[in-house]
């Protein structure tokens, strides 16, 4: 199952996110995921495991497990490389051992002090506050993103963590429209206005943190997961599925791409088993009523400045 992007390329509706995935686990997870049926992998320079992902992909290609053209590979431009887009993209391609990317995203709508191509960090000043570069506009960054398409390095380009106004601005100044906006969205943080706006204007929404971050975001940000919600657990029992499968199915039926992250083989299989049932309109409405406007991913904890304020 795939969504056709405004660039004309197809993007599998479910993928595996590799954020916070230990380097030692990457190879087995990628190979197992491909065997299960995953054809979409979501990476980023800031995840610091592109090289390990690249080794796993190279093995999969060399052994004939899968062909390059059968996979959809995404990675992202880090904040400190906004003034070095082409170099950063080439660095990611080298680590991933690929000739082209299916999708390259601006990871966050903020440019920070450059620390060296591919050197991802929070670029904090001596007071622990993010050093934002005021000389680089998002439009300038986007022009460089567009050049990646003409250079043949990237098939589709997009944005990530952009709100409705920044998305509108990107649509206004772009010559190559953003194909994707990757945002946090789950039953406790549905962002219906942003999702509808993007879809109305031909921008596919990818849901990062589609399960509300679960245990990982509880540890990092002190947030709670929607997977413990009694309403969702009750609906999961009704459909004879897990709460995670129910929530992922909800995301699919919103026509959003979902990229759940897991390091466990059992969950890897479970997350992919979401195509053999369908939620009724009534149950979709029940889930819609659970909206809390509750963001679980809070980079301000590490940056000293709230990007979303």
N, C-alpha and C positions, 0 to 999 in steps of 0.2 A: 504494500500500500504506500503510495507516494503522493506528494503535492507538486504540481508543476509551478515553478517559480516564474516571476515576470521576465527572467532571462531566457526562459524556454527550457531550462534543465529541470529534471525531476529530482526531488529530495525525499528520501524515505521518511515516512511519518514518525518512525521510532528510531532512535539511535542510542548509542552508549556514550555518556559523558565520562571523561577521564580526569576531571578535577579531583584533587586530593587522593589520587590513586598512587599507591607506593610504586616506585620504579621497579622493584623486584617482582611485583604482581602483574605488571603491564602485559608481558608476553603471553602468559597463560590466559589472561582475561580476554585479550584481543583474539587469540586463536579460538578459544572456547566460544566467544561471541559470534565469530564468523561461522563456526560449525552449527550454532543454534539457529542462525539465520539473519543476524544483524549485518546490515550493509552500510551503516551510517555511523561515523565516529566523530565526536565533538572534542576538539583539542584546543589548546591555547598556549602561547609562548609562556605565559605566567604560570602555567601548571607545572613547568619545569620537568616534563617527561616526554617531550616531543621526540627526543632521540630514541627512547625506549619504544615508543609507539612505532617509530620508523623501522626499528629492527624487527618488530613483530610483523609489520606490514610486508617488509621485504621477504621475510620467511614465508608468509602466506602466498605471495606472488611466485616465489621461486619454487615452492613445492606444488604449485598448481591448485592450491586450496581455493583460490579465488583470483579473478583477473582485476587489474587496476580499474578498468572501466565499469566494473560491477559495484565499486565502492564509492561512497560519498564522504569525502574528508573535509572537515571544517577546522580551521584554526583562527587565531585572533591576534590583532595588533595590540601590543601593550601600550599603556599610557605614556611611557617615556620614549616611545619610538614614533610619535606622531610626526616628527620632522624627518623621519628616516623610513618612510613606508616601504619603498622598494627594497631597500637593504634588509629590513626586518622580515619582509615576506620571503626573500631569497634565503635568509638564515633559517626560517622555519621549514622551507622546502628542503633544504640540505639536511636538516635534522630528521625530517620525516621521510627522507629518501624518495621524494616525489618530484615529478616534472611539472606538475600543476596542482592547484587546489580546486576543489569543487566550490568552496565558499570561504571567503576571508572577511572577517568582521572587525569593526572598530570595537574593541572590548568594552571600553567605557568612554562616555562623552567628555573626556578631560585629558588635556595634554600636560604632562609633568616634565620636570627637569630630565634631560637626556643623560643616561648613565652608561651608554655603550649599547650598540645594536645587540638585541637578544638578551641583554642583561636586565632581567625583570626584578624590580624591587618597588618599594612604596615611595622612594624618593622623598623621605621626610627631612625637614630642616632641623636645626639644632633644638627647636622648641617642640619637635614631634608633630609638626603640622605639614601636610602634603605641600610640596613645592610645585605649585601650578604654573605652567609656562604661559604667560599672557601674550606671547608673540605669535602663537600658532592658533589659528581659528579652526573650528570644525570643518568649515568649508574648504580651507586649504588642505586639511587632512583628506577630505573626500576627493578632491581633485587628484591627489596622489593615489588614492584607492582606485579611482577610475583608470589611471594609467596602467594598473596591474592587468586590467582586462585587455587593453590594447596590446600589451606586451605578451599576452598569452600565458601569463603566470597563474591567472585565476579565472575561473569560469563565471562566478557570481560574486558580488560583493554585498555587504550588508552592515548593519549596525547592531549594537547590543547595549542594553540598559539605557536606551533613549526613551524619554517620556513623550507625550503626545505633541508637545510644542517643538522639541528638538527633531522629532520625526517629521513634522510638518515642514520645518525649515530645510531639512535634508532633501525632502521631495521638491522643494521650491528651487534650490540651487543646483540640484544634481542634473547631469547630462545622462549618466547611467544611474537609473533609479535603484535604491536599496532593495535587494531581493528579499531580505529577511530582517526582522528586528527580534533579537533574542532577549527575552525579559523573564524576570521571575513571575510566575503565575501558577496558582494552585487553588483549591477550594477556599482557603482562608484569605487569598489575595488574588481575586479574579480579574481585576483591571479590565472590566468589560468595555469601558469607553475606549481605552487604548487598543485593545484587541480588535474591536469593531472598526476603529479608524484605520488601523493598518490594513485589515482585510478589505475594507472598502476601496482603498487606494492601491491594492495589488501587492502589498507587502506581507509576506508570510510571517506569522508569529511562531517562533520557537520558544517553548517553555523550558527555561532552565529552572532547576529546583522544582520540578513538577510534582514532587511528593512533599513539598514543604521543608525539605532539608533533613527531615527525620533526625536520627541521633547525632549526625555530624554537625548540623547547625545548632542543635542543643548544646553541644560541647563548645563550639566556637562562639556562638552569639547569645546563648542562653534562651533561645526561642523554643516554642512548643510546636509539635508536628500535628498536622490535621489527621494523620493516620490513626491517632488515638481517639478521634471524635466518635462518640457513641452512635451518632446518626449514620456516619459513613460505615462504621463497623456493622450496623444493622443492615444496611443496604448490601454490603458485601456478602453477608450470610444469605440474603434473599437470592443473590445471583450465583451463590456457591463459588465465590471468588474471595481473594484477600482484599483488604482495604486498599493496598497499593495498586492492585490490578483494577479495582473500581475507579480509583482516582486517575490512573493513566487512561482508562477507557473514556472517562469524562473529558480529558484533555483532547483525545482524538476526535470525539464527537463535537468539540468546539472548533474543529478544523485547525488545531494547532499541532505543530511538530513537538514531540516529547523526547527528552534526552536524559532519562533517569540514570543515575550513577550507582553502581554497586561493585563491591569487590568479592562478592560471594557467588559461586557458580549457581547455587540453588535460586537465588534472587535474580540472577541473570536470565535464567530460563523462565522464571515466574513473570518477570516484567515483559517478556516477549509474548506471553500467552494472553493477549488482550484482543484478539481478532475473532474469537468464537462466541462472543455475546454482544448484546447491544442494550444500552440503558434506555428505558422508556422516557418519553417527554416529561412525564410526571416526576420521575426520579431525577432527571436533569434539573427540573425546577426545584426539587428538594435540595439538591446540592447547591444550586444558585443561592438559596436562602441562607447558606452557611457563611457567606461573605463576611469577613472581619476587617478587611483592609489592613491585613497583618503581614508586613514584610519580614521575612526570616533571615535574609542575607544582608548584613549591615557592614559594608566595608569601612564605615566611619570608625569602627572599633580599632582598626589598624592604621587609618589615615589621619586621624585627628581632625577631620573635616567631613561633614555630612553632604555627600554628593546629591542627595535627594531633598535637601532642605529647601 
